[in-house]
Amino acid sequence: MFNIAVAQSGGPTCAINASLVGVYREALKESSIDAVFGSVNGIEGIIQNHMINLKSMILSNDDMELLRQTPSTVLGSCRYKLPDWEEDEEVYKKIRDTLVQRNIGAFFYIGGNDSMDTVNKLSEYFKTINLDIKVIGIPKTIDNDLCITDHTPGFGSAAKYVATTMKEITRDSIVYSIPSVTIVEIMGRHAGWLTASSAVLHALGETAPHLVYVPEVKFSIEGFVRDVRQELSKHKAVIVAVSEGIEVPEGVQSGEVDNFGHKYLSGIGKYLEETVRKEIGCKVRSIELNVMQRCSSHLGSATDIAEAEMIGAEGVKCALAGVSGKVMVFKRISDMPYTVAVETADASKIANQEKFLPKKYINSAGNNIEAKALDYFLPLIQGELNLVMEHGVPKHFAIHESVLK
Ligand code: F6P
C-alpha cells in the first residue's frame, strides 16, 4: 500500500475542488491506496512538508458533496515556478524528501499551463533519480488556453457566468431613451475564449454583445471608435465584450508581473470607457467582471463540475496503470449529442503553451464571434448545480484557517 498526494495551483475556478473530490473518491475505491494527502498552497506545501490527510478534513459524504460544489481551492493555491533541476536541485530534494517520507506513490497537480510545467519538471526529475513516484496533471483554468485538450475544467462555469451576467447587463442597459455604451472587461489572459463565450447570447436571439474584442485580433482605438459609432446607429444601447488581454497603450495596466512573468491585466475597460466619453460623448459605463467570473458557483455549469470530478478520477486510474508525466485531456467526440472522452497528453506539450481562439470563430471584421463557435461553447455551460443554501446564500465547504497554517 502507498499514499497519494494532491495539490491545487494557479487562479481559482468553480471546478478545482470537484477535481480534488474526483481524485479523493477514486482513491477511496482503490485498495492499493492508503491515505490521500492534500498539499497546502500547491507545490509550496510539498516543499515545506505542509500537508493535510484529507480524511481529517472531509468527514462525511455530505462534506464531499459540499466541497464538490464549493468554488476556489480549498487547500489554497500558488504561482510557484520550479527552477530547472540541473541549475538548482535543492528545492527538488525537499520535494523528494517530503514525498518519500510520506510514502507517496503518485502526485496529482490540478492546475493550468504553468502548473503543467511543474508536472513536467517533477516527472522528469523523478525519472532521472529513479524514484518511482507518478506525476499526473489534472487541467483547470477559466482561460481555456491549454493545448491539446478540447476545453479545461472551470471554463464552462466561468462562461456560464459571463453569458448570464452579459444578459442581465443587457436587460439593465436598455431602459433609458438616451444612447449608451456598456463595456464589459473579461478575463482570459492572452486567449479570447472566455470573452468569445459571451456570444452564446446570440443563440438566444439577443443582438448583444454587439462588439467582441479578443486578443487574437490586433486592436486599434480608431477601429473601436468607428465600430461603436456604427453600432450606435443601429442600437440604442451598445454592449461591448472586451478581453483583458488585448493590446493596450503603455500605462493603462499596472505593469506588475507574477512569478511566471505574466502581467497583471486589468484596466482596458476603464480606458475604453474614457475613450468613448471623449470621442463620442454619450452615456458610457465599464464593468470589470474581475474575480467574480472565477468563483461564481451559483452559476456553475453542472456539465463542468461533473467533468472536473470525472477527469480527476481518471487521473488516479492512469497513475495506477503506471502512467507519469502526462496531463489528462478531453477529446470531443461530438457537439450534439455532446460527448467527450478522456485521454492523456505529454505534460511537455502543454506546459507553458497557450491555445488561442481559432480564426474560424472570429468574424471577418475582427469585432465579433461567428455563429459556428456557439456549437463549441453551448454544451459546456449546460446544467445547473443543485446548490446547498444557507440563509439564502450558497453554503461553502470551509476548513478552519488554523488547519491550513
Ligand atoms: O489564469 C487565470 C486567471 O484568472 C487569468 O484570467 C487572469 O489574468 C489571472 O488568472 C489573474 O491572476 P491572479 O489570480 O494571480 O491575479
Residues whose N, C-alpha, C, O or C-beta is under 5 A from the ligand:
A	BS01	F6P	G11 D143 M187 G188 R189
